[in-house]
Amino acid sequence: MFRTPQSKATVWLPKLVVAPSFFLSLLFIYGLMAWNGYLSFTASRILPNYEFIGLANYEALWVNERFHVAMRNLAVFGVLFIGGSMALGVLLAILLDQKIRAEGVLRTIYLYPMAISFIPESVT
């Protein structure tokens, strides 16, 4: 195939434009995740205290009954919410795919949130 020659500017300019946001995302997302991971092994509470205590925070967490209750609640909520969302999505997709009586009404209700999301953007 015949390829038109590209200048170095057309190859590197998009990468240079995206690079600052890419590196800032790396810093503020993964850098702060790593910092929080490091702080979890120190004696920090409200103010930073960089005395290394190892796994003592995690040991205290595992013996706390409230943590186990919270994890059970999170598991129940996660399974029910994700499972319910997937079941509802599959049901709506199946209904939209079939030739049912109120397909126009169902399609309007199904697509209405996506259509309405453009209105606040155009108003501002």
C-alpha positions in Angstrom: 0.0 0.0 0.0 1.1 3.5 -0.7 1.6 5.6 2.4 1.9 9.4 2.4 4.9 10.6 4.2 4.2 12.2 7.6 6.2 15.0 9.1 7.6 14.5 12.6 5.3 17.2 13.9 2.1 15.3 12.9 3.5 12.1 14.5 4.8 13.7 17.8 2.4 16.7 18.3 -0.6 14.6 19.5 1.7 12.7 21.9 3.1 16.0 23.3 -0.3 17.4 23.8 -1.6 14.4 25.7 1.7 13.9 27.7 1.1 16.5 30.5 -2.4 15.1 31.4 -1.0 11.5 31.2 1.8 12.3 33.6 -0.4 14.3 35.9 -2.9 11.4 36.0 -0.1 9.0 36.8 1.1 11.3 39.6 -2.2 12.1 41.2 -3.9 8.7 40.8 -1.2 6.1 41.2 1.3 8.3 43.1 -1.3 9.1 45.8 -2.4 5.5 45.9 1.2 4.5 46.6 1.5 7.3 49.2 -1.7 6.1 51.0 -0.3 2.5 50.9 2.9 3.7 52.5 1.0 5.7 55.2 -1.0 2.6 56.1 2.2 1.1 57.4 3.0 4.1 59.6 1.5 5.3 62.9 -0.3 8.2 61.1 -3.8 9.2 62.3 -5.0 12.6 61.5 -1.6 14.3 61.2 1.2 12.5 59.5 3.4 10.4 61.8 6.0 8.6 59.7 7.0 6.1 62.4 6.9 2.7 60.7 4.8 0.2 62.6 4.4 -2.5 59.9 1.2 -4.5 59.8 -0.1 -3.4 63.2 -2.9 -1.3 61.6 -4.0 -4.3 59.5 -3.9 -6.6 62.6 -6.1 -4.1 64.5 -8.5 -3.9 61.5 -8.9 -7.7 61.3 -9.8 -8.1 65.0 -12.4 -5.3 64.8 -15.9 -6.7 64.5 -17.2 -3.5 62.8 -14.8 -4.1 59.9 -16.2 -7.6 59.4 -19.8 -6.2 59.4 -18.8 -3.5 56.9 -17.2 -6.1 54.6 -20.2 -8.3 54.7 -22.5 -5.4 54.0 -20.2 -4.3 51.1 -20.2 -7.9 49.7 -24.0 -8.1 49.9 -24.5 -4.6 48.3 -21.9 -5.3 45.6 -23.4 -8.7 44.6 -27.0 -7.4 44.7 -26.3 -4.1 43.0 -24.0 -5.5 40.3 -26.2 -8.5 39.8 -29.4 -6.5 39.7 -27.9 -3.9 37.3 -26.7 -6.6 35.0 -30.0 -8.5 35.1 -32.0 -5.3 34.5 -29.6 -4.4 31.6 -29.9 -7.8 30.0 -33.7 -7.7 30.4 -34.0 -4.3 28.8 -31.6 -5.3 26.0 -33.7 -8.4 25.3 -36.9 -6.4 25.3 -35.5 -3.8 22.9 -34.3 -6.6 20.6 -37.7 -8.3 20.5 -40.7 -7.1 18.6 -43.0 -6.3 21.6 -46.1 -4.3 21.7 -44.8 -1.1 23.5 -41.4 -1.1 21.9 -41.5 2.6 21.1 -42.4 3.5 24.7 -39.7 1.2 26.1 -37.1 2.6 23.7 -38.0 6.1 24.8 -37.8 5.3 28.5 -34.5 3.3 27.9 -32.8 6.1 25.9 -34.3 9.1 27.7 -31.5 9.5 30.3 -28.9 9.5 27.5 -30.8 12.2 25.6 -31.5 14.3 28.6 -27.8 14.4 29.6 -27.0 16.7 26.7 -29.5 19.4 27.8 -27.5 20.6 30.9 -24.3 20.7 28.8 -25.9 22.9 26.2 -27.4 25.2 28.8 -24.2 26.0 30.6 
